[in-house]
Amino acid sequence: DSSQKTVVATITSGSWRITSFVDSGTDETSNFTGYTFTFAELNSGAVSGGVTAVKGANTYTGGWNITDNNSDDDTLSDLNFFLNFATPDDFTELNEDWDIIELTDIQLKLQHISGGNGGTDLLTFQKN
């Protein structure tokens, strides 16, 4: 539970940018260049919080959430980080249940291993 609270406190502090997005071996980071991501607090009782991506006149909103696969222990590896954007297509590529592989005050590294093709997606948010 404290790991979950740490992730929430970190990601909702300040704004973030995507410094790496690799979709099954294909680097698609450039699709997110210039976007600033802001994560809203998870309201108590709410299923998810809002996430906003802004670049110039373009603003896209989506949702995010964190769930714990194993409440018996308190490790980052048991947490799932969900992103959900309806549009545009580039952003729907982020709609996964991500495993948290590293968290610092300024960086969040996520990984998703596809059940379909077995490909690995990697996503890194860096604090602005």
DSSP file with accessible surface (Angstrom, degrees, kcal/mol):
  #  RESIDUE AA STRUCTURE BP1 BP2  ACC     N-H-->O    O-->H-N    N-H-->O    O-->H-N    TCO  KAPPA ALPHA  PHI   PSI    X-CA   Y-CA   Z-CA
    1    1 A D     >        0   0   98      0, 0.0     4,-2.2     0, 0.0     5,-0.1   0.000 360.0 360.0 360.0 -37.8    0.0    0.0    0.0
    2    2 A S  H  >  +     0   0   70      2,-0.2     4,-2.3     1,-0.2     5,-0.1   0.866 360.0  54.1 -71.5 -30.1    2.8    2.4    0.7
    3    3 A S  H  > S+     0   0   19      2,-0.2     4,-2.3     1,-0.2    -1,-0.2   0.928 109.1  48.8 -63.0 -42.8    4.4    1.5   -2.7
    4    4 A Q  H  > S+     0   0   45      1,-0.2     4,-2.4     2,-0.2    -2,-0.2   0.929 111.6  48.6 -61.7 -44.7    1.1    2.4   -4.3
    5    5 A K  H  X S+     0   0  132     -4,-2.2     4,-2.8     1,-0.2    -1,-0.2   0.873 109.1  54.0 -64.7 -35.7    1.0    5.7   -2.4
    6    6 A T  H  X S+     0   0   75     -4,-2.3     4,-2.4     2,-0.2    -1,-0.2   0.926 109.3  47.2 -63.6 -44.0    4.6    6.5   -3.4
    7    7 A V  H  X S+     0   0    0     -4,-2.3     4,-3.0     2,-0.2     5,-0.3   0.945 113.8  47.8 -63.0 -46.3    3.8    6.0   -7.0
    8    8 A V  H  X S+     0   0   22     -4,-2.4     4,-2.0     1,-0.2    -2,-0.2   0.942 113.0  47.8 -60.9 -46.8    0.6    8.2   -6.8
    9    9 A A  H  < S+     0   0   60     -4,-2.8     4,-0.3     1,-0.2    -1,-0.2   0.898 116.1  45.3 -62.7 -38.0    2.5   11.0   -4.9
   10   10 A T  H >< S+     0   0   18     -4,-2.4     3,-1.2    -5,-0.2    -2,-0.2   0.958 114.6  44.3 -70.2 -51.1    5.4   10.9   -7.4
   11   11 A I  H 3< S+     0   0    1     -4,-3.0    28,-0.6     1,-0.3    -2,-0.2   0.787 112.3  52.4 -71.6 -25.9    3.3   10.8  -10.6
   12   12 A T  T 3< S+     0   0   26     -4,-2.0     2,-0.7    -5,-0.3    -1,-0.3   0.492  90.4  92.8 -88.6  -0.2    0.9   13.5   -9.5
   13   13 A S  S <  S-     0   0   55     -3,-1.2    27,-0.0    -4,-0.3    -4,-0.0  -0.827  98.3 -33.8 -95.5 114.0    3.7   15.9   -8.6
   14   14 A G  S    S-     0   0   47     -2,-0.7    25,-0.5   113,-0.1     2,-0.3  -0.207  90.4 -54.5  76.7-165.4    4.6   18.2  -11.4
   15   15 A S        -     0   0   36    113,-0.2   113,-2.9    23,-0.1     2,-0.3  -0.789  47.5-155.5-117.0 161.3    4.5   17.4  -15.1
   16   16 A W  E     -AB  37 127A   0     21,-2.9    21,-3.5    -2,-0.3     2,-0.3  -0.855   5.8-156.7-133.5 161.4    6.0   14.6  -17.2
   17   17 A R  E     - B   0 126A  99    109,-2.5   109,-3.3    -2,-0.3     2,-0.7  -0.957  29.0-111.5-136.1 154.8    7.2   13.8  -20.7
   18   18 A I  E     + B   0 125A  11     17,-0.4   107,-0.2    14,-0.4    16,-0.1  -0.795  32.5 174.2 -87.5 119.0    7.6   10.5  -22.5
   19   19 A T  E     +     0   0A  55    105,-2.1     2,-0.3    -2,-0.7   106,-0.2   0.548  69.6  19.7-101.4  -9.8   11.4   10.0  -23.1
   20   20 A S  E     + B   0 124A  34    104,-1.2   104,-2.8     9,-0.1     2,-0.3  -0.910  52.7 168.1-160.1 130.6   11.0    6.5  -24.5
   21   21 A F  E     + B   0 123A   0     -2,-0.3     7,-3.1   102,-0.2     2,-0.5  -0.886   9.9 178.4-140.8 110.8    8.2    4.4  -26.0
   22   22 A V  E     -CB  27 122A  31    100,-2.7   100,-2.4    -2,-0.3     2,-0.8  -0.966  11.7-160.9-116.3 116.5    9.2    1.2  -27.7
   23   23 A D  E >  S-CB  26 121A  27      3,-3.0     3,-2.0    -2,-0.5    98,-0.2  -0.867  74.1 -36.5-102.6 101.8    6.3   -0.9  -29.1
   24   24 A S  T 3  S-     0   0   49     -2,-0.8    -1,-0.2    96,-0.6    97,-0.2   0.895 127.8 -39.1  48.6  47.6    7.5   -4.5  -29.6
   25   25 A G  T 3  S+     0   0   65     95,-0.7     2,-0.6     1,-0.2    -1,-0.3   0.298 116.2 113.1  91.6  -9.8   10.9   -3.4  -30.7
   26   26 A T  E <   -C   23   0A  84     -3,-2.0    -3,-3.0     2,-0.0     2,-0.7  -0.863  65.0-134.5-100.7 121.4    9.7   -0.3  -32.7
   27   27 A D  E     +C   22   0A 107     -2,-0.6    -5,-0.2    -5,-0.2     3,-0.2  -0.628  34.6 163.3 -76.6 113.1   10.8    3.0  -31.3
   28   28 A E    >   +     0   0   41     -7,-3.1     3,-1.6    -2,-0.7     4,-0.2   0.058  33.8 119.8-116.3  22.9    7.7    5.3  -31.4
   29   29 A T  G >   +     0   0   23     -8,-0.4     3,-2.5     1,-0.3     4,-0.3   0.869  65.1  67.2 -56.3 -37.5    9.0    7.9  -28.9
   30   30 A S  G >  S+     0   0   87      1,-0.3     3,-1.0     2,-0.2    -1,-0.3   0.742  85.0  71.5 -61.8 -22.0    8.7   10.7  -31.6
   31   31 A N  G <  S+     0   0   49     -3,-1.6    -1,-0.3     1,-0.2    -2,-0.2   0.691 106.0  38.9 -63.9 -16.5    4.9   10.3  -31.6
   32   32 A F  G X  S+     0   0    2     -3,-2.5     3,-2.0    -4,-0.2   -14,-0.4   0.332  81.6 134.9-117.8   4.7    5.0   12.0  -28.1
   33   33 A T  T <  S+     0   0   84     -3,-1.0     3,-0.1    -4,-0.3   -14,-0.1  -0.317  76.2  15.0 -58.8 130.8    7.7   14.6  -28.6
   34   34 A G  T 3  S+     0   0   53      1,-0.3     2,-0.3   -16,-0.1    -1,-0.3   0.315  93.5 127.5  89.4  -8.5    6.7   17.9  -27.1
   35   35 A Y    <   -     0   0   19     -3,-2.0     2,-0.5    20,-0.1   -17,-0.4  -0.661  45.8-153.7 -84.7 137.0    3.7   16.6  -25.1
   36   36 A T  E     - D   0  54A  55     18,-2.5    18,-2.2    -2,-0.3     2,-0.4  -0.953  10.6-154.0-108.7 125.6    3.5   17.5  -21.4
   37   37 A F  E     -AD  16  53A   1    -21,-3.5   -21,-2.9    -2,-0.5     2,-0.4  -0.859   9.8-172.1-104.2 133.3    1.6   15.0  -19.3
   38   38 A T  E     - D   0  52A  72     14,-2.5    14,-2.4    -2,-0.4     2,-0.5  -0.995   9.4-154.1-125.9 128.1   -0.1   15.9  -16.0
   39   39 A F  E     - D   0  51A   4    -28,-0.6    12,-0.2   -25,-0.5     2,-0.1  -0.897  11.1-142.5-105.7 123.7   -1.6   13.3  -13.8
   40   40 A A        -     0   0   50     10,-3.2     9,-0.1    -2,-0.5   -27,-0.1  -0.460  32.4 -91.1 -79.6 154.5   -4.5   14.2  -11.4
   41   41 A E        -     0   0  112    -29,-0.1     2,-0.7    -2,-0.1     9,-0.4  -0.254  40.0-110.1 -57.4 148.6   -4.8   12.8   -7.9
   42   42 A L        -     0   0   40      7,-0.1     2,-0.2    -3,-0.1     7,-0.1  -0.777  36.4-134.2 -79.8 116.6   -6.8    9.6   -7.5
   43   43 A N    >   -     0   0  114     -2,-0.7     3,-2.4     5,-0.3     2,-0.0  -0.506  30.6 -94.1 -72.0 143.9   -9.9   10.8   -5.7
   44   44 A S  T 3  S+     0   0  125      1,-0.3    -1,-0.1    -2,-0.2     3,-0.1  -0.353 114.1  13.3 -59.9 131.6  -10.9    8.5   -2.8
   45   45 A G  T 3  S+     0   0   86      1,-0.3    -1,-0.3    -3,-0.1     2,-0.2   0.241  99.5 124.7  86.6 -14.6  -13.4    6.1   -4.1
   46   46 A A    <   -     0   0   44     -3,-2.4    -1,-0.3     1,-0.1     3,-0.1  -0.517  60.4-140.7 -79.4 147.6  -12.7    6.9   -7.7
   47   47 A V  S    S-     0   0  116      1,-0.2     2,-0.3    -2,-0.2    -1,-0.1   0.868  79.6  -7.0 -73.4 -36.8  -11.7    4.2  -10.1
   48   48 A S        -     0   0   55     17,-0.1    -5,-0.3    -7,-0.1    17,-0.2  -0.960  64.6-121.1-152.9 168.0   -9.1    6.3  -11.8
   49   49 A G  E     - E   0  64A   6     15,-2.4    15,-2.1    -2,-0.3     2,-0.3  -0.618  35.9 -99.3-105.9 171.2   -7.7    9.7  -12.1
   50   50 A G  E     - E   0  63A  35     -9,-0.4   -10,-3.2    13,-0.2     2,-0.4  -0.625  27.7-163.3 -90.7 150.2   -7.4   12.0  -15.1
   51   51 A V  E     -DE  39  62A   0     11,-2.1    11,-2.8    -2,-0.3     2,-0.4  -0.998   5.2-163.3-130.3 136.4   -4.3   12.4  -17.2
   52   52 A T  E     -DE  38  61A  48    -14,-2.4   -14,-2.5    -2,-0.4     2,-0.5  -0.977   5.0-164.1-123.1 134.0   -3.9   15.3  -19.6
   53   53 A A  E     -DE  37  60A   0      7,-3.1     7,-2.8    -2,-0.4     2,-0.4  -0.982  14.0-174.7-117.1 125.4   -1.4   15.6  -22.5
   54   54 A V  E     +DE  36  59A  54    -18,-2.2   -18,-2.5    -2,-0.5     2,-0.3  -0.975  17.8 163.3-127.2 134.2   -0.8   19.0  -24.0
   55   55 A K  E >   - E   0  58A  89      3,-2.7     3,-2.5    -2,-0.4   -20,-0.1  -0.861  69.8 -57.7-145.3 107.2    1.3   20.2  -26.9
   56   56 A G  T 3  S-     0   0   75     -2,-0.3    -1,-0.1     1,-0.3   -22,-0.0  -0.341 123.3 -11.6  59.0-125.2    0.6   23.6  -28.2
   57   57 A A  T 3  S+     0   0  104     -3,-0.1     2,-0.5    -2,-0.1    -1,-0.3   0.543 117.7  97.6 -83.6  -7.4   -3.1   23.8  -29.2
   58   58 A N  E <   +E   55   0A  75     -3,-2.5    -3,-2.7     2,-0.0     2,-0.4  -0.743  47.1 173.4 -88.3 125.3   -3.5   20.0  -28.9
   59   59 A T  E     -E   54   0A  80     -2,-0.5     2,-0.4    -5,-0.2    -5,-0.2  -0.996   5.2-177.8-130.7 126.6   -4.9   18.6  -25.6
   60   60 A Y  E     -E   53   0A  53     -7,-2.8    -7,-3.1    -2,-0.4     2,-0.4  -0.980   7.7-160.7-122.7 137.3   -5.8   15.0  -25.1
   61   61 A T  E     +E   52   0A  99     -2,-0.4    25,-0.6    -9,-0.2    26,-0.3  -0.902  20.3 147.8-119.0 147.8   -7.3   13.6  -21.9
   62   62 A G  E     -EF  51  85A  21    -11,-2.8   -11,-2.1    -2,-0.4     2,-0.3  -0.753  37.1 -95.2-150.5-161.4   -7.4   10.1  -20.6
   63   63 A G  E     -EF  50  84A  15     21,-2.7    21,-2.1   -13,-0.3     2,-0.3  -0.855  24.5-170.7-128.3 162.2   -7.5    8.1  -17.5
   64   64 A W  E     +EF  49  83A   2    -15,-2.1   -15,-2.4    -2,-0.3     2,-0.3  -0.978   7.5 170.0-148.2 159.1   -4.9    6.3  -15.3
   65   65 A N  E     - F   0  82A  33     17,-1.6    17,-3.0    -2,-0.3     2,-0.4  -0.978  21.9-139.4-161.3 162.2   -5.0    4.0  -12.3
   66   66 A I  E     - F   0  81A   3     -2,-0.3     2,-0.3    15,-0.2    15,-0.2  -0.999  19.5-177.1-130.2 132.4   -2.8    1.8  -10.2
   67   67 A T  E     - F   0  80A  50     13,-2.3    13,-3.0    -2,-0.4     2,-0.5  -0.922  21.6-131.5-125.6 158.0   -3.8   -1.6   -8.9
   68   68 A D  E     - F   0  79A  41     -2,-0.3     3,-0.3    11,-0.2    11,-0.2  -0.936   9.7-166.7-111.8 119.5   -2.0   -4.1   -6.6
   69   69 A N  S    S+     0   0  102      9,-3.3     2,-0.3    -2,-0.5    -1,-0.1   0.716  84.4  30.7 -73.5 -24.6   -1.8   -7.7   -7.7
   70   70 A N    >   -     0   0   55      8,-0.3     3,-1.0     5,-0.1     5,-0.3  -0.809  57.8-178.1-143.2  97.5   -0.7   -9.0   -4.4
   71   71 A S  T 3  S+     0   0  105     -2,-0.3    -1,-0.1    -3,-0.3    -2,-0.0   0.539  74.0  81.0 -76.1  -4.0   -1.8   -7.2   -1.2
   72   72 A D  T 3  S+     0   0  147      2,-0.0    -1,-0.2     0, 0.0     2,-0.2   0.816 102.0  24.6 -72.5 -31.0    0.3   -9.6    0.9
   73   73 A D  S <  S-     0   0   67     -3,-1.0     2,-0.3     2,-0.1    -3,-0.1  -0.713  75.9-126.4-124.9-177.7    3.5   -7.7    0.3
   74   74 A D        +     0   0   59     -2,-0.2     2,-0.4   -73,-0.1    -3,-0.1  -0.585  51.0 135.7-133.2  68.0    4.4   -4.2   -0.7
   75   75 A T    >   -     0   0   54     -5,-0.3     3,-1.4    -2,-0.3     4,-0.3  -0.906  57.7-128.9-120.8 149.5    6.6   -4.2   -3.8
   76   76 A L  G >  S+     0   0   51     -2,-0.4     3,-2.0     1,-0.3    24,-0.5   0.845 105.6  67.6 -58.4 -34.3    6.5   -2.1   -6.9
   77   77 A S  G 3  S+     0   0   83      1,-0.3    -1,-0.3    22,-0.1    23,-0.0   0.705  95.5  55.9 -65.5 -17.7    6.6   -5.2   -9.0
   78   78 A D  G <  S+     0   0   27     -3,-1.4    -9,-3.3    -8,-0.1     2,-0.3   0.520  90.3  95.6 -88.9  -5.9    3.1   -6.2   -7.9
   79   79 A L  E <   -F   68   0A   0     -3,-2.0    21,-1.0    -4,-0.3     2,-0.5  -0.645  59.8-154.4 -89.4 142.2    1.6   -2.9   -9.0
   80   80 A N  E     -FG  67  99A  13    -13,-3.0   -13,-2.3    -2,-0.3     2,-0.6  -0.965   4.9-155.2-111.6 133.1   -0.1   -2.4  -12.4
   81   81 A F  E     -FG  66  98A   0     17,-3.0    17,-3.0    -2,-0.5     2,-0.4  -0.941  13.8-160.2-109.5 114.6   -0.2    1.1  -13.9
   82   82 A F  E     -FG  65  97A  71    -17,-3.0   -17,-1.6    -2,-0.6     2,-0.4  -0.824   9.7-173.5-101.0 137.1   -3.1    1.5  -16.3
   83   83 A L  E     -F   64   0A   7     13,-1.4     2,-0.3    -2,-0.4   -19,-0.2  -0.963   2.5-176.2-122.1 145.5   -3.3    4.2  -19.0
   84   84 A N  E     +F   63   0A 102    -21,-2.1   -21,-2.7    -2,-0.4     2,-0.4  -0.872   8.8 166.3-148.6 109.4   -6.4    4.8  -21.1
   85   85 A F  E     -F   62   0A   1     -2,-0.3   -23,-0.2   -23,-0.2    10,-0.1  -0.977  21.4-161.2-118.1 136.4   -6.8    7.3  -24.0
   86   86 A A        +     0   0   84    -25,-0.6    -1,-0.1    -2,-0.4     6,-0.1   0.827  66.9  61.6 -82.3 -35.1   -9.7    7.2  -26.4
   87   87 A T  S    S+     0   0   87    -26,-0.3    -1,-0.3     4,-0.1     2,-0.1  -0.952  76.2  30.1-147.6 165.0   -7.8    9.3  -29.1
   88   88 A P    >>  -     0   0   32      0, 0.0     4,-1.7     0, 0.0     3,-0.7   0.738  69.1-122.2 -77.8-178.5   -5.6    9.9  -31.0
   89   89 A D  H 3> S+     0   0  128      1,-0.3     4,-1.0     2,-0.2    -4,-0.1   0.858 110.8  57.1 -55.9 -41.7   -4.4    6.5  -32.4
   90   90 A D  H 34 S+     0   0   69      1,-0.2     3,-0.5     2,-0.2    -1,-0.3   0.894 109.2  47.0 -56.8 -38.5   -0.8    7.2  -31.2
   91   91 A F  H X4 S+     0   0    1     -3,-0.7     3,-1.9     1,-0.2    -1,-0.2   0.810 100.6  63.7 -76.8 -29.7   -2.1    7.6  -27.6
   92   92 A T  H >< S+     0   0   46     -4,-1.7     3,-1.6     1,-0.3    -1,-0.2   0.756  89.2  71.6 -66.0 -19.1   -4.3    4.5  -27.7
   93   93 A E  T 3< S+     0   0   73     -4,-1.0    -1,-0.3    -3,-0.5    -2,-0.2   0.716  91.7  58.8 -63.5 -21.3   -1.0    2.6  -28.1
   94   94 A L  T <  S+     0   0    0     -3,-1.9     2,-1.7    -4,-0.2   -11,-0.3   0.530  74.5 111.0 -84.1  -7.5   -0.4    3.5  -24.4
   95   95 A N    <   +     0   0   47     -3,-1.6     2,-0.3    -4,-0.2   -11,-0.2  -0.500  51.3 113.8 -75.0  87.2   -3.6    1.7  -23.3
   96   96 A E  S    S-     0   0   58     -2,-1.7   -13,-1.4   -13,-0.2     2,-0.9  -0.932  76.3-106.2-143.1 167.3   -2.1   -1.2  -21.4
   97   97 A D  E     -G   82   0A  62     -2,-0.3     2,-0.3   -15,-0.2   -15,-0.2  -0.886  51.1-159.2 -96.4 101.0   -1.7   -2.6  -17.9
   98   98 A W  E     -G   81   0A   0    -17,-3.0   -17,-3.0    -2,-0.9     2,-0.4  -0.613  13.4-135.2 -87.5 141.5    1.9   -1.7  -17.4
   99   99 A D  E     -GH  80 111A  54     12,-3.5    12,-2.4    -2,-0.3     2,-0.6  -0.794  23.9-125.5 -88.8 137.2    4.3   -3.3  -14.9
  100  100 A I  E     + H   0 110A   5    -21,-1.0    10,-0.2   -24,-0.5   -21,-0.2  -0.737  34.7 169.9 -84.3 119.4    6.4   -0.8  -13.0
  101  101 A I  E     +     0   0A  86      8,-2.6     2,-0.3    -2,-0.6     9,-0.2   0.667  66.1   7.8-104.3 -19.5   10.0   -1.7  -13.4
  102  102 A E  E     - H   0 109A  79      7,-1.5     7,-2.9   -26,-0.1     2,-0.4  -0.949  57.0-176.0-161.1 140.7   11.6    1.4  -11.9
  103  103 A L  E     + H   0 108A  32     -2,-0.3     2,-0.3     5,-0.2     5,-0.2  -0.984  12.4 158.1-139.6 126.4   10.5    4.5  -10.0
  104  104 A T        -     0   0   53      3,-2.8     3,-0.4    -2,-0.4    -2,-0.0  -0.772  59.0 -90.5-127.3-178.7   12.5    7.5   -8.9
  105  105 A D  S    S+     0   0  128     -2,-0.3     3,-0.1     1,-0.2    -2,-0.0   0.740 127.5  28.0 -63.4 -22.4   11.5   11.0   -8.0
  106  106 A I  S    S+     0   0   94      1,-0.2    21,-2.8    20,-0.1     2,-0.3   0.371 119.0  50.0-122.8   2.8   12.1   12.0  -11.7
  107  107 A Q  E     - I   0 126A  41     -3,-0.4    -3,-2.8    19,-0.2     2,-0.4  -0.994  47.0-169.9-150.1 140.1   11.5    8.9  -13.7
  108  108 A L  E     -HI 103 125A   0     17,-2.5    17,-2.7    -2,-0.3     2,-0.5  -0.984  13.3-165.3-127.8 116.5    8.9    6.1  -14.1
  109  109 A K  E     -HI 102 124A  68     -7,-2.9    -8,-2.6    -2,-0.4    -7,-1.5  -0.916  10.5-175.1-106.7 128.7    9.8    3.1  -16.2
  110  110 A L  E     -HI 100 123A   1     13,-3.4    13,-2.4    -2,-0.5     2,-0.3  -0.881   8.2-167.6-123.9 152.4    7.0    0.8  -17.3
  111  111 A Q  E     -HI  99 122A  54    -12,-2.4   -12,-3.5    -2,-0.3     2,-0.4  -0.997   4.0-171.7-140.0 142.2    6.9   -2.5  -19.2
  112  112 A H  E     - I   0 121A  20      9,-2.6     9,-3.4    -2,-0.3     2,-0.6  -0.990   9.0-158.1-134.1 126.3    4.1   -4.5  -20.9
  113  113 A I  E     - I   0 120A  93     -2,-0.4     7,-0.2     7,-0.2     2,-0.1  -0.921  26.2-126.8-104.2 118.9    4.6   -8.0  -22.2
  114  114 A S     >  -     0   0   30      5,-3.3     4,-0.6    -2,-0.6    -2,-0.0  -0.416  10.1-155.3 -68.3 134.6    1.9   -8.8  -24.8
  115  115 A G  T  4 S+     0   0   84     -2,-0.1    -1,-0.1     2,-0.1    -2,-0.0   0.765  91.7  52.1 -75.6 -25.6   -0.1  -12.0  -24.3
  116  116 A G  T  4 S+     0   0   76      1,-0.1    -1,-0.1     3,-0.1    -2,-0.0   0.994 129.8   5.6 -75.4 -66.7   -0.9  -12.1  -28.0
  117  117 A N  T  4 S-     0   0  117      2,-0.1    -2,-0.1     0, 0.0    -1,-0.1   0.455  92.0-121.3-102.9  -1.4    2.5  -11.9  -29.8
  118  118 A G     <  +     0   0   47     -4,-0.6    -3,-0.1     1,-0.2     2,-0.0   0.566  60.8 149.8  74.7   6.3    4.8  -12.0  -26.8
  119  119 A G        -     0   0   16     -6,-0.1    -5,-3.3     1,-0.1     2,-0.5  -0.353  42.4-130.3 -71.2 154.0    6.3   -8.6  -27.8
  120  120 A T  E     - I   0 113A  54     -7,-0.2   -95,-0.7    -3,-0.1   -96,-0.6  -0.921  15.8-161.6-110.4 128.9    7.6   -6.3  -25.0
  121  121 A D  E     -BI  23 112A   5     -9,-3.4    -9,-2.6    -2,-0.5     2,-0.4  -0.898   5.9-163.8-105.2 139.1    6.5   -2.7  -24.9
  122  122 A L  E     -BI  22 111A  64   -100,-2.4  -100,-2.7    -2,-0.4     2,-0.4  -0.985   7.2-178.1-125.9 135.4    8.6   -0.2  -22.8
  123  123 A L  E     -BI  21 110A   0    -13,-2.4   -13,-3.4    -2,-0.4     2,-0.5  -0.997   3.8-170.6-136.5 128.8    7.5    3.2  -21.7
  124  124 A T  E     -BI  20 109A  16   -104,-2.8  -105,-2.1    -2,-0.4  -104,-1.2  -0.985   4.6-164.8-125.3 125.2    9.5    5.8  -19.7
  125  125 A F  E     -BI  18 108A   0    -17,-2.7   -17,-2.5    -2,-0.5     2,-0.4  -0.907   9.0-164.5-101.3 134.4    8.1    9.0  -18.2
  126  126 A Q  E     -BI  17 107A  37   -109,-3.3  -109,-2.5    -2,-0.4   -19,-0.2  -0.962  24.1-114.7-118.8 136.2   10.6   11.7  -17.2
  127  127 A K  E      B   16   0A  55    -21,-2.8  -111,-0.3    -2,-0.4  -113,-0.1  -0.445 360.0 360.0 -70.0 139.7    9.7   14.6  -14.9
  128  128 A N              0   0   90   -113,-2.9  -113,-0.2    -2,-0.1    -1,-0.1  -0.428 360.0 360.0 -76.9 360.0    9.9   18.0  -16.5
